Amino acid sequence: MILKGVDVLPHALINNVEEKLGLKGEKLREYVRWLSERILSLRTSPRYHPTLHIDVYGTIGLIFDMDPLRCAEYIASLEKEAQGLPLYIEGPVDAGNKPDQIRLLTAITKELTRLGSGVKIVADEWCNTYQDIVDFTDAGSCHMVQIKTPDLGGIHNIVDAVLYCNKHGMEAYQGGTCNETEISARTCVHVALAARPDADAGKTGDGLR
């Protein structure tokens, strides 16, 4: 991916506290440092500046007792490990319901701004439907929302969600699931070319081939 100059990588899979995040977040810190060093050492041009997108599946909230200020402080500390590469953290907490999810993400996002951090938050959990995307966007709860293409109920809803984000200053990540087929992957590419989200998940056709 680095040699091919992929714009956003690698999504990662930080879904276990002890094995992948670390009880104090040390394993994720080491991973971000390793990843940025690998990019800087292997890139073929100094102009290659990919975005690091790390999905943590709510695990940061688990080690900091769902305290948004402590979560934000830790997330902000990861910025130096990225060594100048843009860093996005997806799903830092999972509050268990939509209202609390919006509240916690909003608090984390505001604290990151107060700290002067450039790390951006991506909403995932509890942000599934078109209306959810509108609500997370209107609350200013994050910097980017993942638009889960299979969950929107139709191509027109995917387009509407991306356009709503574009109109209201919310970055749109046209994502998906591991149930994609080659047909759905091709469809998503054409939707992205038309609606222009900020990022489109790479899909390999993990479903039927």
C-alpha positions in Angstrom: 0.0 0.0 0.0 2.8 2.4 0.8 4.7 1.8 -2.5 1.4 2.2 -4.4 0.8 5.5 -2.7 -2.6 4.7 -1.1 -4.1 7.9 0.3 -5.6 6.4 3.5 -4.3 3.4 5.4 -4.5 0.9 7.0 -7.8 0.9 9.1 -6.2 -1.6 11.5 -8.1 -3.8 13.9 -7.6 -2.6 17.5 -10.4 -4.6 19.0 -8.7 -6.1 22.2 -7.4 -4.2 25.1 -4.7 -6.6 26.4 -3.5 -7.9 23.0 -3.8 -4.8 20.8 -4.4 -1.6 22.7 -2.5 -2.2 25.9 -3.8 -1.6 29.4 -2.3 1.9 29.3 -2.6 2.3 25.5 1.1 1.5 25.0 0.6 -1.1 22.3 -1.4 1.3 20.1 1.2 4.0 20.7 3.9 1.6 19.6 1.9 0.6 16.5 1.3 4.2 15.4 5.0 4.9 15.8 6.0 1.8 13.9 3.5 2.5 11.1 4.6 6.1 10.6 8.3 5.1 10.6 7.6 2.4 8.0 5.8 4.9 5.8 8.6 7.5 6.0 11.3 4.9 5.3 9.5 3.2 2.4 7.8 6.0 0.6 9.2 6.9 -2.8 8.5 10.6 -2.5 8.6 13.1 0.4 5.3 14.4 -0.9 3.6 11.2 0.0 1.7 12.0 3.2 -1.0 9.4 3.7 -3.7 9.6 6.4 -3.5 7.0 9.2 -6.9 5.6 10.0 -7.1 3.5 13.1 -10.3 1.8 14.2 -10.1 1.1 18.0 -13.6 -0.4 18.5 -14.4 1.5 21.7 -11.4 0.1 23.5 -9.9 3.5 24.5 -13.0 4.2 26.5 -12.6 0.9 28.3 -9.1 1.7 29.7 -10.1 5.3 30.7 -13.4 4.5 32.3 -15.4 6.3 29.6 -13.9 9.6 30.8 -14.0 11.8 27.7 -11.2 14.2 29.0 -8.8 11.3 29.7 -9.7 9.7 26.4 -9.0 12.9 24.5 -5.7 13.5 26.4 -4.5 10.0 25.3 -5.7 10.4 21.7 -3.9 13.8 21.5 -0.7 12.1 22.7 -0.7 9.8 19.7 -0.2 12.7 17.3 3.5 12.9 17.9 3.8 9.1 17.1 2.3 9.8 13.7 5.3 12.1 12.9 3.4 14.6 10.9 1.0 12.2 9.2 -2.7 12.9 9.6 -4.2 10.7 12.2 -7.9 9.6 12.5 -9.1 7.5 15.4 -12.4 5.7 14.7 -14.7 4.6 17.5 -12.7 5.7 20.6 -15.7 4.8 22.8 -18.8 2.7 22.7 -21.4 4.2 25.0 -24.0 1.5 24.5 -26.6 3.8 23.0 -26.9 6.7 20.5 -27.6 9.7 22.8 -24.6 8.9 25.1 -22.4 8.1 22.1 -23.1 11.5 20.7 -22.5 13.1 24.1 -19.2 11.4 24.7 -17.8 11.9 21.2 -18.8 15.5 21.3 -16.9 15.9 24.6 -13.8 14.2 23.2 -13.9 16.3 20.0 -14.2 19.5 21.9 -11.4 18.6 24.3 -9.1 17.7 21.4 -9.9 21.2 20.0 -9.1 22.8 23.3 -5.8 20.9 23.5 -4.9 22.1 20.0 -4.7 18.5 18.7 -4.8 17.7 15.0 -6.0 14.2 15.6 -9.5 13.6 14.2 -12.4 11.5 15.5 -14.5 9.2 13.3 -18.0 8.1 14.4 -18.8 4.5 13.8 -20.8 2.7 16.6 -24.5 3.9 16.8 -24.1 5.9 13.6 -25.8 3.6 11.1 -28.8 5.1 9.3 -29.2 8.3 7.3 -30.9 10.0 10.3 -28.1 8.9 12.6 -25.6 10.5 10.3 -27.6 13.7 10.3 -27.8 13.7 14.1 -24.1 13.0 14.7 -23.3 15.7 12.1 -25.7 18.3 13.5 -24.2 17.7 17.0 -20.7 18.3 15.8 -19.8 15.1 17.6 -16.8 14.2 15.5 -14.7 15.2 12.5 -15.8 12.3 10.2 -18.6 9.8 10.0 -18.5 6.4 8.6 -21.3 5.8 6.1 -22.0 2.1 6.3 -23.1 1.4 2.8 -25.0 -1.8 3.5 -26.9 -0.3 6.4 -28.4 2.8 4.6 -31.1 0.8 2.8 -30.4 1.9 -0.7 -27.9 3.7 -3.0 -29.9 6.9 -2.9 -29.6 7.0 0.9 -25.8 6.6 0.6 -25.6 9.5 -1.8 -27.9 11.7 0.4 -25.8 10.9 3.4 -22.5 11.9 1.7 -24.1 15.1 0.3 -25.4 16.0 3.7 -22.0 15.6 5.2 -20.4 17.6 2.4 -22.9 20.4 2.8 -22.5 20.7 6.6 -18.7 20.5 6.9 -18.5 16.9 8.1 -16.0 14.6 6.5 -17.6 11.6 4.9 -16.1 8.1 4.9 -18.0 5.8 2.6 -17.3 2.5 4.4 -18.9 -0.9 4.4 -18.7 -4.3 5.9 -16.8 -7.6 5.3 -19.9 -8.9 3.5 -19.2 -7.0 0.3 -19.3 -8.8 -3.1 -17.5 -7.7 -6.2 -20.8 -6.2 -7.5 -21.4 -4.1 -4.4 -17.7 -3.0 -4.4 -18.0 -1.8 -8.0 -21.3 0.0 -7.2 -19.7 1.7 -4.2 -16.9 3.0 -6.3 -19.4 4.6 -8.8 -21.4 6.1 -5.9 -18.2 7.6 -4.5 -17.2 9.0 -7.8 -20.6 10.7 -8.0 -21.1 11.9 -4.4 -17.5 12.6 -3.6 -16.9 11.5 0.0 -13.6 12.3 1.6 -12.6 8.6 1.8 -13.9 5.3 0.3 -13.2 2.0 1.9 -11.2 -0.4 -0.2 -13.2 -3.5 -0.8 -11.8 -6.9 -2.0 -15.1 -8.8 -2.4 -14.9 -10.7 0.9 -18.3 -12.2 0.3 -19.3 -14.4 -2.6 -16.8 -14.6 -5.4 
